[in-house]
Amino acid sequence: MSDVQRVLVVGLGTMGTSHARAYRAIDGFALAALCTRNAASRSDLEAEFPGIPRFDDFGEALAAVKPDVVAIAAYTEHHAAMALQALAAGAHVFCEKPLADSLPAAEAVVAAAKAAGKALLVGYILRVHPSWTRFVEIGRTLGKPLVMRMNLNQQSSGSFWEVHKNLMTSTSPIVDCGVHYVDIMCQVTRARPVCVHAVGARLTNEIASTMVNYGHLHIVFDDGSVGWYEAGWGPMMSETAFFVKDMIGPKGSVSIVAKETAAEADMKSSDHDAHTRTNALRIHHAALDAEGRFVKPDTIETTADEPGHQELCEREQRLFLKAIRGDVDLADHWADALNSLRIVFAADESIRTGAVVRL
C-alpha cells in the first residue's frame, strides 16, 4: 500500500472545502481532485486549490482519477450511492453524517465496507473534539439514570437558508444534526435505546410539503436514562437558547456554558464554529452536608484553548488515515453510527405517525 493516499473530494460546500483543506495539509494524504456541481465555474476553488482537477460528474471523476480515498460531503440523498460506488472501485471512504437517508441504505454501506476490507469513517466530528470528549467523560461520573438535554437551532438566511432548503429535500434537521447529539447521549449511557417519541412543525412553505423544519425528540434508554434533542432551521428561528448541552445525574450535572452571552461573543446560530464551541464546562456537585448545604461549589473547566472548526476537520482526517493504515478498529464506530441513525429515523417516523416508536 502506498504511504500517500490520493483523495477525491465530492461536494465542496462548507464541510467539503474544510476536508479538502485538511487533506492538503496532512502528510499521508494528497488532494487529487474535486467534484462538485458547476465545477468549472467555481473560481473560488481555482483560487484556493490551483491546478487541482475539477469534475462535475462523480462517475467520471472516479474513473479518471482512480483515487485511493473518496471523501463524500454531498447532500445526504447521494451519500449511500456514492459510498457504494467508491467502495466498489476499491477506495476507502470518508462520509459526512448522516451516512445515508435511510437505515437500510446505511446498513448496506457498512456491509460493503466490511466485505471490501476498506476503511469507512463517518463524520462525527464531536468525537475528535477534546472538550466534547471531556463532556462525555464527566457525564459518565454522574450516576444513573441520566437526564440529557440538547439542542441546536439555526436561524438561517441568504446562502445558509438555501443550503438548509436543499438539505431538506431529503433530510430533516432532527436527522441531519440530531445524529451528532444522539450519538453523544449513547456514548454517555452505553445503554440500549428503548423508545422514541417526537413532534415536529412545518414553519415555511418553501420546503417539500411532507418535510418539517422543526423537530423535538424524546428518547428512553433501558437504564432509565432519558434525553431530548431539538433542532430547527430557517429565518424564523429564535436565537434565544439555540445551544443547550446539559447532562444531569444523581450525583450532579455538567453543562456546556458560555463565559459571555452570544451577543457579546458575536455568536450566530448559523456559524459552524458556534456549533462545536464549548467556552467552558460547568460541573455541579449534588452532595449535601448534614445541614443541607452543598459540600462543594460548582467548578468551571475552561476550554479556551480548544481547536477551531478547521483543526477539528484535520483531527478527523488524521483519525481516518490511522484507520486506513489499520491502526484503528472501526467496528464500534460503525455500530454506533447505525445506532444513532436508527434513533433519529425513529424520531422522523414518530413525527409522521404521531406514535411512540419502540426500538
Buried (B, 14 or more C-beta within 10 A) or exposed (E): EEEEBBBBBBBBBBBBBBBBBBBBBBEBBBBBBBBBEEBEEBEEBBEBBEEBBBBEEBEEBBEBBEBBBBBBBBBBBBBBBBBBBBBEBEBBBBBBBBBBBBBEBBBBBBEBBBEBEBBBBBBBBBBBBBBBEBBBEBBBEBEBBBBBBBBBBBBBEEEBBEBBBBBBEBBBBBBBBBBBBBBBBBBBBEBEBBBBBBBBEBBBEEBEEEBBBBBBBBBBBEEEBBBBBBBBBBBEBEBEEBBBBBBBBEEBBBBBBBEEEBEEBEBBBBBBEBBBBBBBBBBBBBEEEEEEEEEEEEEEBEBEEBBEBBBBBBBBBBBBBBBBEEEBEBEEBBEBBBBBBBBBBBBBEBBEEEEBBEB
